Amino acid sequence: MEAVFLFCTDAGAGADGKLNIHGIFNELNAPDFPARQDRMVLVGIVEWPHDLAGRIPFTVDLTDPEGKSIFSIEGHTDVEARPASKAPAKTHLILPLEKVMFPVPGHYRVRININGTELAGPSMHLIRS
């Protein structure tokens, strides 16, 4: 399994099957803490091994600088079976994160668990402005 995840302001799947990503970022500024971000999007592309198909569960945790989860998403994706003669199946994950509270300035990270495999997601720097 290969995966890439990013924070952005907006994303969507085009009619051509491509993922359109707008406003990629890895830092936010806030005048005071706790700080609230009204909306941001965690977007990712997962390419699946040919031998994996069916309903695949995932969890996403945004963790504070001490590693404590401050925002979680649980879900699943349906992966279609693909023969080895074709490109592997892929999933576009577009996960809106709304009204996220950041308790302190610092380095926040995303932990992603897909079907029991832990992946490191993107990180976010919260900076006092």
Long-range contacts (C-beta under 8 A, 24 or more apart in sequence): 1-46, 1-47, 1-48, 1-49, 1-52, 1-114, 1-117, 2-46, 2-47, 3-44, 3-45, 3-46, 3-47, 3-112, 3-114, 3-119, 4-44, 4-45, 5-42, 5-43, 5-44, 5-93, 5-110, 5-112, 5-119, 5-121, 5-122, 6-42, 6-43, 6-44, 6-122, 7-40, 7-41, 7-42, 7-43, 7-122, 7-124, 8-40, 8-41, 8-43, 9-39, 9-40, 9-41, 10-41, 11-41, 11-43, 11-94, 12-94, 13-92, 13-94, 19-43, 19-45, 19-92, 19-94, 26-122, 26-123, 26-124, 26-125, 27-124, 27-125, 27-126, 27-127, 28-102, 28-124, 28-125, 28-126, 28-127, 29-127, 29-128, 29-129, 30-102, 30-105, 30-126, 30-127, 30-128, 30-129, 31-128, 31-129, 32-128, 33-102, 33-103, 33-104, 33-105, 33-126, 33-128, 34-101, 34-102, 34-103, 34-104, 35-101, 35-102, 35-126, 36-99, 36-100, 36-101, 36-102, 37-97, 37-99, 37-100, 37-102, 38-98, 38-99, 39-96, 39-97, 39-98, 39-99, 40-96, 40-97, 40-100, 41-94, 41-95, 41-96, 41-97, 42-93, 42-95, 42-97, 42-110, 42-121, 42-122, 43-92, 43-93, 43-94, 43-95, 44-92, 44-93, 44-95, 44-112, 44-121, 45-90, 45-91, 45-92, 45-93, 46-77, 46-90, 46-91, 46-93, 46-114, 47-88, 47-89, 47-90, 48-79, 48-88, 48-89, 48-90, 48-91, 49-88, 50-82, 50-83, 50-84, 50-88, 52-79, 52-115, 53-79, 53-80, 53-81, 53-82, 53-89, 54-78, 54-79, 55-79, 56-91, 56-114, 56-115, 57-114, 57-115, 58-93, 58-112, 58-113, 58-114, 58-115, 59-112, 59-113, 60-95, 60-110, 60-111, 60-112, 60-113, 60-121, 61-110, 61-111, 61-112, 62-97, 62-100, 62-108, 62-109, 62-110, 62-124, 63-108, 63-109, 63-110, 63-111, 64-102, 64-103, 64-104, 64-106, 64-108, 65-104, 65-106, 65-107, 65-108, 67-109, 69-111, 70-100, 70-101, 70-102, 70-103, 70-108, 71-97, 71-100, 73-97, 102-126
